[in-house]
Amino acid sequence: MNPRWRAYLIGMLAIAVFIAALYVPVLRRRLHQAKDVPTVSEEQARRELTQTSPTNPNGPVTKARLFWSAGARDGSLMPVSIDLPLAMDPAPRGKQVLNTLLAGPIDAELRTLPPDAVLLAFYMLPDGTAIADFSEAMATSTPSGIQSEQMAVDSIAKTLEANVPQVKWLKILIHGQEVDTLAGHLDLTRTFLVNAKATPMPASSAPIQKSQGTPSDVSNPLAAPVKGAPKIAVPGTAKPAGASQKLTPSPTPGKLAPPAKNP
């Protein structure tokens, strides 16, 4: 090799080694910073997409009360106050507090809902029933057992009761469908009471008409006749005015027999 080219090649290698020596500390520092950044799972990324941002993020901050596990083995819950810029409308407000409940407390052992569960939808019905639709992970990742399943539902219901007073009832769906149980035990075909002051839901949509009068009058069908129904004659009561009455003549009293003659 030409000595001139050899000197040129050695100089280039020396420059490359010098640049690498300067860049290695920078690369090492970036690797350490990358380790400190928490990894985002697929479910967490999907949760961020489905979460509703606050209606007014610059609005007044409200102290929301969220219910997580108390750490005891009896399935009890404890309220934790968190400052959140909650919306005023009940549907966005309910979705905000439930998404915060799903995010979990600082202590992961106090979590009541699965970390990979996602709130797909939350809306209100006119009668005050809240519909909370969760992803399938809500059913598949919740520990099977009546206590753990009841604690999960109670944490949802109590959180809604404390922050969304318009919610009276709670219906839980899994991926838009009604399922029999949460994880094999707790019945999800029913509707859960959220507001203790709410009246029980009537069996039919028609309003129940209350009869006027005393309880004894209600129990007596003759005392509270239904309008339009035929009237029932009650012995010992006068007939309505204008009604024809047939008077039965009294039998003619018999004549007294003459006294018997003595023989």
Backbone as CSV, one residue per row, in Angstrom:
resi,resn,N_x,N_y,N_z,CA_x,CA_y,CA_z,C_x,C_y,C_z
1,MET,0.851,-1.181,0.000,0.000,0.000,0.000,0.899,1.247,0.000
2,ASN,0.458,2.230,-0.672,1.197,3.472,-0.753,1.309,4.091,0.637
3,PRO,2.479,4.496,1.052,2.623,5.109,2.387,1.728,6.322,2.583
4,ARG,1.447,7.007,1.509,0.585,8.185,1.630,-0.853,7.769,2.002
5,TRP,-1.355,6.727,1.323,-2.703,6.242,1.626,-2.782,5.603,3.015
6,ARG,-1.636,4.946,3.418,-1.617,4.336,4.750,-1.719,5.418,5.823
7,ALA,-1.034,6.487,5.673,-1.106,7.567,6.643,-2.510,8.187,6.665
8,TYR,-3.107,8.311,5.468,-4.464,8.857,5.396,-5.472,7.960,6.102
9,LEU,-5.305,6.612,5.914,-6.220,5.662,6.541,-6.063,5.670,8.057
10,ILE,-4.851,5.746,8.530,-4.632,5.784,9.985,-5.227,7.052,10.577
11,GLY,-5.116,8.158,9.877,-5.694,9.406,10.375,-7.210,9.336,10.462
12,MET,-7.855,8.717,9.460,-9.304,8.577,9.481,-9.760,7.689,10.637
13,LEU,-9.031,6.600,10.873,-9.372,5.729,11.997,-9.215,6.453,13.327
14,ALA,-8.191,7.250,13.452,-7.989,8.005,14.689,-9.132,8.990,14.929
15,ILE,-9.584,9.638,13.859,-10.703,10.579,14.003,-11.975,9.832,14.404
16,ALA,-12.200,8.637,13.816,-13.397,7.852,14.151,-13.383,7.408,15.615
17,VAL,-12.218,6.992,16.098,-12.112,6.589,17.497,-12.364,7.773,18.416
18,PHE,-11.899,8.942,18.042,-12.106,10.132,18.872,-13.596,10.503,18.936
19,ILE,-14.258,10.433,17.796,-15.696,10.761,17.777,-16.486,9.744,18.595
20,ALA,-16.104,8.457,18.473,-16.799,7.424,19.251,-16.596,7.636,20.741
21,ALA,-15.408,8.042,21.116,-15.152,8.286,22.534,-16.004,9.420,23.080
22,LEU,-16.284,10.407,22.244,-17.146,11.498,22.674,-18.622,11.085,22.711
23,TYR,-19.044,10.199,21.830,-20.452,9.840,21.703,-20.888,8.750,22.679
24,VAL,-19.950,7.904,23.127,-20.312,6.791,24.023,-20.945,7.294,25.321
25,PRO,-20.424,8.311,26.016,-21.095,8.782,27.240,-22.511,9.303,26.980
26,VAL,-22.686,9.983,25.834,-24.026,10.481,25.505,-24.985,9.324,25.277
27,LEU,-24.533,8.308,24.558,-25.377,7.138,24.306,-25.720,6.413,25.601
28,ARG,-24.738,6.320,26.490,-24.995,5.653,27.769,-26.021,6.419,28.599
29,ARG,-25.947,7.749,28.600,-26.893,8.556,29.348,-28.306,8.409,28.773
30,ARG,-28.435,8.315,27.467,-29.757,8.138,26.850,-30.348,6.770,27.165
31,LEU,-29.508,5.767,27.277,-30.004,4.431,27.637,-30.553,4.421,29.051
32,HIS,-29.895,5.109,29.970,-30.395,5.193,31.342,-31.718,5.942,31.395
33,GLN,-31.860,6.993,30.602,-33.124,7.725,30.580,-34.246,6.884,30.004
34,ALA,-33.931,6.060,29.030,-34.950,5.198,28.442,-35.437,4.151,29.436
35,LYS,-34.560,3.693,30.323,-34.974,2.706,31.325,-35.953,3.306,32.328
36,ASP,-35.818,4.609,32.602,-36.695,5.261,33.573,-38.096,5.517,33.030
37,VAL,-38.281,5.501,31.719,-39.590,5.738,31.129,-40.421,4.465,31.233
38,PRO,-41.599,4.486,31.889,-42.404,3.286,32.022,-42.959,2.848,30.673
39,THR,-43.012,1.557,30.480,-43.554,1.008,29.250,-45.080,1.067,29.283
40,VAL,-45.663,1.368,28.166,-47.111,1.473,28.048,-47.627,0.224,27.361
41,SER,-48.492,-0.505,28.061,-49.045,-1.726,27.486,-50.096,-1.372,26.455
42,GLU,-50.529,-2.389,25.722,-51.544,-2.174,24.692,-52.869,-1.748,25.305
43,GLU,-53.228,-2.370,26.448,-54.480,-2.021,27.100,-54.436,-0.598,27.650
44,GLN,-53.270,-0.186,28.189,-53.150,1.176,28.707,-53.250,2.199,27.591
45,ALA,-52.649,1.888,26.446,-52.753,2.799,25.313,-54.189,2.897,24.816
46,ARG,-54.888,1.764,24.802,-56.281,1.787,24.375,-57.146,2.537,25.379
47,ARG,-56.810,2.440,26.681,-57.558,3.173,27.699,-57.399,4.667,27.514
48,GLU,-56.183,5.112,27.172,-55.966,6.539,26.960,-56.776,7.049,25.781
49,LEU,-56.984,6.182,24.781,-57.767,6.598,23.630,-59.247,6.675,23.947
50,THR,-59.725,5.780,24.812,-61.148,5.732,25.123,-61.541,6.676,26.243
51,GLN,-60.578,7.164,27.010,-60.904,8.073,28.100,-61.364,9.415,27.544
52,THR,-62.363,9.955,28.200,-62.885,11.260,27.816,-62.131,12.351,28.557
53,SER,-61.614,13.305,27.824,-60.915,14.411,28.470,-61.918,15.279,29.189
54,PRO,-61.506,15.999,30.238,-62.441,16.859,30.961,-63.086,17.877,30.034
55,THR,-64.370,18.155,30.309,-65.079,19.117,29.490,-64.424,20.487,29.562
56,ASN,-63.983,20.871,30.739,-63.315,22.155,30.930,-62.074,21.910,31.776
57,PRO,-60.936,21.566,31.158,-59.739,21.248,31.948,-59.233,22.415,32.768
58,ASN,-59.603,23.630,32.386,-59.162,24.798,33.137,-60.187,25.237,34.174
59,GLY,-61.250,24.445,34.347,-62.302,24.798,35.278,-61.909,24.514,36.712
60,PRO,-62.840,24.755,37.638,-62.537,24.526,39.051,-62.306,23.062,39.344
61,VAL,-61.371,22.803,40.215,-61.024,21.437,40.591,-61.954,20.977,41.711
62,THR,-62.456,19.771,41.575,-63.363,19.192,42.554,-62.681,18.043,43.268
63,LYS,-62.960,17.908,44.552,-62.426,16.774,45.312,-63.316,15.568,45.070
64,ALA,-62.848,14.664,44.246,-63.591,13.442,43.960,-63.232,12.383,44.991
65,ARG,-64.223,11.569,45.342,-64.015,10.475,46.300,-64.085,9.158,45.545
66,LEU,-62.954,8.462,45.543,-62.860,7.158,44.886,-62.711,6.077,45.950
67,PHE,-63.310,4.936,45.688,-63.315,3.857,46.666,-62.451,2.706,46.159
68,TRP,-61.334,2.494,46.863,-60.453,1.372,46.612,-60.464,0.440,47.821
69,SER,-59.740,-0.647,47.696,-59.710,-1.627,48.781,-59.055,-1.029,50.027
70,ALA,-59.578,-1.419,51.191,-59.013,-0.964,52.455,-57.800,-1.791,52.873
71,GLY,-57.479,-2.813,52.121,-56.334,-3.652,52.448,-56.652,-4.791,53.377
72,ALA,-57.880,-4.852,53.877,-58.283,-5.952,54.757,-58.763,-7.129,53.912
73,ARG,-58.893,-8.258,54.557,-59.323,-9.462,53.847,-60.833,-9.631,53.842
74,ASP,-61.545,-8.670,54.394,-62.999,-8.776,54.444,-63.670,-8.094,53.265
75,GLY,-62.898,-7.601,52.314,-63.471,-6.959,51.142,-63.978,-5.556,51.381
76,SER,-63.567,-4.912,52.466,-64.022,-3.558,52.763,-63.321,-2.541,51.866
77,LEU,-63.953,-1.386,51.712,-63.436,-0.318,50.867,-63.145,0.920,51.701
78,MET,-62.259,1.768,51.187,-61.965,3.030,51.862,-61.993,4.157,50.836
79,PRO,-62.559,5.310,51.205,-62.601,6.440,50.271,-61.271,7.184,50.248
80,VAL,-60.882,7.611,49.058,-59.671,8.404,48.862,-60.056,9.639,48.075
81,SER,-59.677,10.819,48.561,-60.011,12.082,47.901,-58.924,12.446,46.897
82,ILE,-59.355,12.763,45.671,-58.446,13.137,44.594,-58.998,14.388,43.924
83,ASP,-58.123,15.348,43.645,-58.539,16.581,42.973,-58.640,16.333,41.468
84,LEU,-59.850,16.518,40.932,-60.086,16.312,39.506,-60.955,17.450,38.968
85,PRO,-60.679,17.927,37.750,-61.560,18.922,37.112,-62.756,18.218,36.480
86,LEU,-63.731,17.841,37.299,-64.854,17.046,36.832,-65.838,17.873,36.025
87,ALA,-66.464,17.224,35.052,-67.497,17.858,34.250,-68.771,17.995,35.066
88,MET,-69.667,18.857,34.615,-70.924,19.061,35.307,-71.982,18.063,34.868
89,ASP,-71.978,17.663,33.602,-72.949,16.695,33.106,-72.675,15.323,33.711
90,PRO,-73.730,14.564,34.064,-73.519,13.296,34.767,-72.795,12.240,33.946
91,ALA,-73.065,12.143,32.639,-72.436,11.089,31.834,-70.920,11.290,31.704
92,PRO,-70.427,12.464,31.261,-68.972,12.652,31.225,-68.344,12.600,32.614
93,ARG,-69.048,13.081,33.606,-68.518,13.061,34.972,-68.348,11.627,35.460
94,GLY,-69.350,10.774,35.197,-69.240,9.382,35.598,-68.112,8.661,34.888
95,LYS,-67.923,8.962,33.614,-66.832,8.324,32.875,-65.472,8.765,33.409
96,GLN,-65.369,10.021,33.810,-64.102,10.500,34.361,-63.727,9.778,35.655
97,VAL,-64.673,9.676,36.576,-64.347,9.063,37.865,-64.095,7.562,37.705
98,LEU,-64.807,6.898,36.791,-64.570,5.469,36.598,-63.235,5.212,35.911
99,ASN,-62.837,6.071,34.985,-61.518,5.925,34.374,-60.414,6.143,35.397
100,THR,-60.623,7.084,36.310,-59.649,7.294,37.379,-59.624,6.102,38.322
101,LEU,-60.795,5.512,38.586,-60.842,4.311,39.417,-60.118,3.162,38.745
102,LEU,-60.258,3.031,37.427,-59.560,1.976,36.688,-58.047,2.187,36.694
103,ALA,-57.620,3.454,36.692,-56.177,3.714,36.709,-55.532,3.163,37.967
104,GLY,-56.308,3.080,39.049,-55.818,2.434,40.256,-55.105,3.373,41.197
105,PRO,-54.988,2.950,42.459,-54.274,3.758,43.461,-52.763,3.630,43.295
106,ILE,-52.049,4.377,44.125,-50.579,4.286,44.083,-50.128,2.902,44.490
107,ASP,-50.769,2.345,45.513,-50.463,0.990,45.945,-51.283,0.018,45.105
108,ALA,-50.608,-0.745,44.263,-51.318,-1.653,43.356,-52.083,-2.736,44.102
109,GLU,-51.697,-3.045,45.327,-52.392,-4.079,46.079,-53.782,-3.637,46.524
110,LEU,-54.059,-2.332,46.506,-55.359,-1.820,46.906,-56.305,-1.669,45.718
111,ARG,-55.898,-2.139,44.575,-56.721,-2.036,43.371,-57.949,-2.928,43.497
112,THR,-59.079,-2.445,43.011,-60.316,-3.224,43.037,-60.717,-3.721,41.654
113,LEU,-60.206,-3.086,40.597,-60.538,-3.465,39.226,-59.271,-3.913,38.499
114,PRO,-59.399,-4.799,37.517,-58.211,-5.283,36.798,-57.480,-4.142,36.102
115,PRO,-56.142,-4.178,36.081,-55.385,-3.088,35.453,-55.556,-3.025,33.948
116,ASP,-55.920,-4.134,33.313,-56.075,-4.140,31.864,-57.528,-3.952,31.426
117,ALA,-58.432,-3.683,32.370,-59.829,-3.438,32.017,-59.984,-2.022,31.469
118,VAL,-60.899,-1.856,30.523,-61.121,-0.568,29.869,-62.612,-0.255,29.909
119,LEU,-62.949,0.977,30.226,-64.328,1.440,30.171,-64.634,1.852,28.733
120,LEU,-65.424,1.043,28.040,-65.715,1.303,26.637,-66.778,2.380,26.453
121,ALA,-67.758,2.420,27.348,-68.829,3.406,27.221,-69.473,3.609,28.576
122,PHE,-70.031,4.821,28.766,-70.785,5.138,29.971,-71.843,6.156,29.589
123,TYR,-73.112,5.814,29.840,-74.196,6.726,29.509,-75.333,6.538,30.502
124,MET,-76.268,7.518,30.483,-77.359,7.557,31.442,-78.687,7.357,30.727
125,LEU,-79.612,6.660,31.400,-80.980,6.526,30.932,-81.858,7.553,31.643
126,PRO,-83.023,7.870,31.076,-83.861,8.902,31.699,-84.289,8.582,33.119
127,ASP,-84.379,7.300,33.487,-84.836,6.946,34.836,-83.716,6.966,35.861
128,GLY,-82.517,7.418,35.475,-81.401,7.485,36.405,-80.531,6.248,36.421
129,THR,-80.731,5.335,35.479,-79.896,4.137,35.395,-78.639,4.449,34.600
130,ALA,-77.488,4.145,35.175,-76.208,4.329,34.493,-75.780,3.014,33.862
131,ILE,-75.382,3.055,32.614,-74.898,1.882,31.895,-73.389,2.002,31.767
132,ALA,-72.672,1.058,32.378,-71.207,1.034,32.313,-70.784,-0.198,31.519
133,ASP,-70.193,0.042,30.367,-69.777,-1.037,29.464,-68.261,-1.183,29.545
134,PHE,-67.804,-2.340,30.009,-66.374,-2.598,30.183,-65.882,-3.589,29.135
135,SER,-64.564,-3.615,28.955,-63.953,-4.581,28.052,-63.995,-5.976,28.671
136,GLU,-63.668,-6.978,27.877,-63.735,-8.363,28.336,-62.765,-8.642,29.480
137,ALA,-61.720,-7.835,29.585,-60.760,-8.039,30.675,-61.399,-7.828,32.032
138,MET,-62.488,-7.074,32.094,-63.186,-6.866,33.362,-63.688,-8.196,33.919
139,ALA,-64.110,-9.105,33.030,-64.624,-10.402,33.461,-63.527,-11.451,33.535
140,THR,-62.584,-11.423,32.604,-61.563,-12.469,32.565,-60.432,-12.240,33.566
141,SER,-60.176,-10.977,33.948,-59.050,-10.682,34.841,-59.466,-10.424,36.277
142,THR,-60.757,-10.294,36.552,-61.197,-10.147,37.931,-61.040,-11.480,38.659
143,PRO,-60.402,-11.502,39.827,-60.262,-12.771,40.558,-61.624,-13.405,40.827
144,SER,-61.743,-14.690,40.522,-63.007,-15.381,40.714,-63.269,-15.591,42.198
145,GLY,-64.443,-15.237,42.630,-64.811,-15.345,44.042,-65.851,-14.302,44.365
146,ILE,-66.818,-14.651,45.177,-67.908,-13.730,45.456,-67.406,-12.471,46.149
147,GLN,-66.377,-12.575,46.993,-65.892,-11.394,47.719,-65.177,-10.431,46.790
148,SER,-64.283,-10.937,45.939,-63.553,-10.059,45.027,-64.474,-9.472,43.968
149,GLU,-65.431,-10.241,43.505,-66.371,-9.725,42.517,-67.299,-8.680,43.123
150,GLN,-67.765,-8.924,44.346,-68.625,-7.951,45.017,-67.868,-6.667,45.320
151,MET,-66.593,-6.787,45.690,-65.797,-5.599,45.983,-65.600,-4.764,44.724
152,ALA,-65.433,-5.411,43.577,-65.279,-4.669,42.326,-66.528,-3.865,41.997
153,VAL,-67.695,-4.504,42.124,-68.943,-3.800,41.822,-69.220,-2.722,42.864
154,ASP,-68.946,-3.004,44.130,-69.177,-2.011,45.182,-68.304,-0.780,44.990
155,SER,-67.065,-0.976,44.546,-66.197,0.177,44.339,-66.721,1.070,43.218
156,ILE,-67.307,0.452,42.187,-67.894,1.227,41.099,-69.133,1.974,41.592
157,ALA,-70.018,1.251,42.290,-71.271,1.853,42.746,-71.023,2.974,43.748
158,LYS,-70.131,2.767,44.703,-69.869,3.781,45.716,-69.181,5.013,45.118
159,THR,-68.311,4.797,44.140,-67.654,5.922,43.488,-68.668,6.763,42.724
160,LEU,-69.605,6.117,42.050,-70.650,6.858,41.347,-71.570,7.568,42.328
161,GLU,-71.918,6.919,43.418,-72.799,7.535,44.406,-72.175,8.792,45.006
162,ALA,-70.861,8.765,45.235,-70.183,9.893,45.880,-69.958,11.062,44.941
163,ASN,-69.920,10.817,43.632,-69.526,11.869,42.704,-70.596,12.229,41.678
164,VAL,-71.524,11.332,41.408,-72.570,11.592,40.412,-73.915,11.338,41.074
165,PRO,-74.502,12.340,41.745,-75.746,12.113,42.485,-76.929,11.776,41.593
166,GLN,-76.833,12.026,40.283,-77.952,11.724,39.393,-78.106,10.221,39.147
167,VAL,-77.078,9.443,39.458,-77.136,7.999,39.214,-77.917,7.337,40.338
168,LYS,-78.972,6.616,39.972,-79.767,5.876,40.938,-79.525,4.370,40.845
169,TRP,-79.281,3.899,39.637,-79.094,2.466,39.412,-77.885,2.259,38.518
170,LEU,-77.328,1.050,38.555,-76.133,0.723,37.769,-76.343,-0.603,37.058
171,LYS,-76.116,-0.582,35.764,-76.146,-1.791,34.951,-74.778,-1.969,34.318
172,ILE,-74.157,-3.146,34.523,-72.815,-3.418,34.015,-72.912,-4.347,32.814
173,LEU,-72.287,-3.930,31.722,-72.198,-4.740,30.512,-70.742,-5.108,30.254
174,ILE,-70.544,-6.207,29.558,-69.211,-6.642,29.156,-69.178,-6.649,27.635
175,HIS,-68.413,-5.749,27.092,-68.274,-5.603,25.635,-69.636,-5.452,24.968
176,GLY,-70.493,-4.646,25.595,-71.787,-4.347,25.020,-72.849,-5.406,25.218
177,GLN,-72.540,-6.463,25.940,-73.477,-7.558,26.131,-73.744,-7.783,27.617
178,GLU,-74.947,-8.261,27.924,-75.270,-8.663,29.287,-74.765,-10.081,29.522
179,VAL,-74.002,-10.281,30.579,-73.465,-11.593,30.906,-74.096,-12.079,32.208
180,ASP,-73.995,-13.385,32.433,-74.635,-13.969,33.618,-73.928,-13.552,34.903
181,THR,-72.601,-13.665,34.931,-71.837,-13.355,36.136,-70.619,-12.526,35.767
182,LEU,-70.008,-11.933,36.799,-68.801,-11.153,36.559,-67.603,-12.060,36.311
183,ALA,-67.354,-12.972,37.233,-66.242,-13.922,37.061,-66.639,-15.298,37.573
184,GLY,-67.933,-15.587,37.462,-68.396,-16.913,37.847,-69.317,-16.941,39.046
185,HIS,-69.475,-15.817,39.771,-70.270,-15.830,40.997,-71.306,-14.703,41.046
186,LEU,-70.881,-13.448,40.954,-71.782,-12.325,41.137,-72.689,-12.161,39.920
187,ASP,-73.997,-12.087,40.175,-75.001,-11.989,39.122,-74.960,-10.606,38.479
188,LEU,-74.735,-10.564,37.166,-74.721,-9.299,36.430,-75.968,-9.116,35.580
189,THR,-76.927,-10.021,35.684,-78.171,-9.835,34.945,-79.100,-8.848,35.646
190,ARG,-78.816,-8.487,36.871,-79.668,-7.571,37.613,-79.078,-6.161,37.585
191,THR,-79.857,-5.221,38.074,-79.441,-3.829,38.183,-79.113,-3.520,39.631
192,PHE,-77.980,-2.850,39.864,-77.505,-2.589,41.221,-77.971,-1.210,41.684
193,LEU,-78.414,-1.152,42.931,-78.832,0.110,43.532,-77.600,0.938,43.880
194,VAL,-77.592,2.191,43.438,-76.472,3.087,43.710,-76.867,4.125,44.747
195,ASN,-77.962,4.810,44.514,-78.443,5.842,45.424,-79.401,5.210,46.414
196,ALA,-79.032,5.199,47.678,-79.854,4.547,48.696,-81.197,5.247,48.880
197,LYS,-81.316,6.510,48.467,-82.566,7.239,48.610,-83.505,7.023,47.439
198,ALA,-83.051,6.293,46.437,-83.902,6.058,45.281,-84.993,5.060,45.624
199,THR,-86.166,5.282,45.067,-87.275,4.358,45.292,-87.119,3.142,44.397
200,PRO,-87.623,1.992,44.822,-87.514,0.796,43.974,-88.187,1.008,42.636
201,MET,-87.611,0.400,41.604,-88.174,0.526,40.270,-89.500,-0.213,40.207
202,PRO,-90.576,0.393,39.667,-91.880,-0.276,39.604,-91.845,-1.445,38.652
203,ALA,-92.739,-2.389,38.883,-92.804,-3.570,38.026,-93.268,-3.216,36.634
204,SER,-94.124,-2.210,36.485,-94.586,-1.759,35.187,-94.394,-0.269,35.087
205,SER,-94.434,0.225,33.851,-94.227,1.656,33.645,-95.446,2.480,33.993
206,ALA,-96.623,1.835,34.096,-97.843,2.577,34.414,-97.819,3.010,35.862
207,PRO,-98.221,4.263,36.153,-98.208,4.710,37.546,-99.258,3.991,38.365
208,ILE,-98.943,3.803,39.594,-99.850,3.104,40.496,-100.765,4.129,41.140
209,GLN,-102.069,3.930,40.955,-103.032,4.847,41.532,-103.356,4.412,42.949
210,LYS,-103.226,5.357,43.853,-103.516,5.052,45.249,-104.963,5.410,45.549
211,SER,-105.670,4.514,46.214,-107.051,4.778,46.582,-107.091,5.715,47.769
212,GLN,-108.128,6.562,47.781,-108.286,7.472,48.894,-109.105,6.796,49.970
213,GLY,-108.835,7.174,51.178,-109.576,6.589,52.284,-108.650,5.932,53.260
214,THR,-109.231,5.391,54.290,-108.454,4.739,55.327,-108.052,3.358,54.862
215,PRO,-107.051,2.734,55.494,-106.663,1.385,55.107,-107.822,0.409,55.167
216,SER,-108.724,0.598,56.111,-109.852,-0.322,56.178,-110.762,-0.164,54.979
217,ASP,-110.857,1.086,54.448,-111.684,1.303,53.273,-111.088,0.628,52.054
218,VAL,-109.759,0.643,51.943,-109.116,0.035,50.789,-109.311,-1.472,50.802
219,SER,-109.276,-2.064,51.954,-109.404,-3.516,52.031,-110.834,-3.957,51.836
220,ASN,-111.774,-3.029,51.966,-113.183,-3.382,51.822,-113.645,-2.984,50.431
221,PRO,-113.932,-3.923,49.515,-114.320,-3.547,48.154,-115.640,-2.836,48.094
222,LEU,-116.474,-2.982,49.124,-117.769,-2.317,49.113,-117.661,-0.861,49.514
223,ALA,-116.623,-0.517,50.271,-116.460,0.857,50.751,-115.793,1.747,49.731
224,ALA,-115.016,1.170,48.790,-114.329,1.970,47.782,-114.676,1.426,46.406
225,PRO,-115.883,1.689,45.891,-116.275,1.142,44.595,-115.486,1.775,43.474
226,VAL,-115.251,1.008,42.446,-114.538,1.497,41.280,-115.516,2.228,40.396
227,LYS,-115.093,3.342,39.826,-115.958,4.154,38.994,-116.398,3.367,37.772
228,GLY,-117.693,3.335,37.540,-118.221,2.624,36.390,-118.615,1.197,36.682
229,ALA,-118.202,0.675,37.823,-118.535,-0.698,38.162,-119.953,-0.744,38.710
230,PRO,-120.665,-1.874,38.536,-122.041,-1.961,39.063,-122.042,-1.837,40.564
231,LYS,-123.023,-1.109,41.063,-123.130,-0.910,42.501,-123.691,-2.155,43.159
232,ILE,-123.203,-2.420,44.300,-123.610,-3.605,45.045,-124.480,-3.157,46.190
233,ALA,-125.638,-3.741,46.250,-126.544,-3.388,47.340,-126.073,-4.037,48.614
234,VAL,-126.006,-3.243,49.623,-125.556,-3.732,50.918,-126.754,-3.839,51.829
235,PRO,-126.949,-4.962,52.445,-128.108,-5.083,53.342,-128.081,-4.006,54.405
236,GLY,-129.308,-3.449,54.630,-129.417,-2.442,55.669,-129.149,-1.046,55.203
237,THR,-128.875,-0.834,53.897,-128.608,0.506,53.381,-129.733,0.910,52.466
238,ALA,-129.958,2.206,52.330,-131.025,2.713,51.480,-130.643,2.584,50.033
239,LYS,-131.657,2.338,49.194,-131.393,2.240,47.769,-131.270,3.626,47.175
240,PRO,-130.605,3.749,46.024,-130.446,5.069,45.410,-131.780,5.689,45.083
241,ALA,-131.771,7.040,45.068,-133.012,7.752,44.780,-133.470,7.442,43.383
242,GLY,-134.756,7.292,43.218,-135.311,7.025,41.908,-135.439,5.568,41.585
243,ALA,-134.872,4.711,42.359,-134.949,3.281,42.080,-136.317,2.784,42.491
244,SER,-136.886,1.928,41.667,-138.216,1.389,41.963,-138.127,0.396,43.079
245,GLN,-139.046,0.458,43.949,-139.082,-0.456,45.080,-140.441,-1.141,45.097
246,LYS,-140.460,-2.436,45.204,-141.679,-3.214,45.334,-141.907,-3.499,46.804
247,LEU,-143.017,-2.980,47.286,-143.339,-3.179,48.686,-144.159,-4.438,48.819
248,THR,-143.732,-5.316,49.642,-144.464,-6.555,49.906,-145.470,-6.293,51.001
249,PRO,-146.767,-6.492,50.711,-147.767,-6.201,51.759,-147.600,-7.114,52.929
250,SER,-147.851,-6.559,54.102,-147.732,-7.349,55.319,-148.911,-8.307,55.400
251,PRO,-148.700,-9.476,55.893,-149.794,-10.443,56.002,-150.859,-9.915,56.959
252,THR,-152.196,-10.213,56.588,-153.308,-9.746,57.427,-153.303,-10.498,58.737
253,PRO,-153.276,-9.743,59.794,-153.224,-10.453,61.078,-154.501,-11.268,61.275
254,GLY,-154.404,-12.468,61.762,-155.553,-13.356,61.957,-156.457,-12.893,63.095
255,LYS,-157.753,-13.226,62.935,-158.712,-12.855,63.986,-158.507,-13.720,65.206
256,LEU,-158.796,-13.152,66.365,-158.638,-13.905,67.597,-159.778,-14.905,67.698
257,ALA,-159.459,-16.106,68.026,-160.491,-17.148,68.176,-161.321,-16.887,69.405
258,PRO,-162.676,-17.161,69.339,-163.521,-16.924,70.529,-163.107,-17.845,71.645
259,PRO,-163.369,-17.397,72.834,-162.944,-18.218,73.966,-163.745,-19.526,73.977
260,ALA,-163.182,-20.538,74.396,-163.840,-21.847,74.403,-164.906,-21.888,75.475
261,LYS,-166.007,-22.527,75.033,-167.151,-22.639,75.981,-166.904,-23.790,76.940
262,ASN,-167.403,-23.536,78.241,-167.262,-24.635,79.202,-168.336,-25.673,78.934
263,PRO,-168.057,-26.876,79.017,-169.095,-27.899,78.836,-170.128,-27.831,79.917
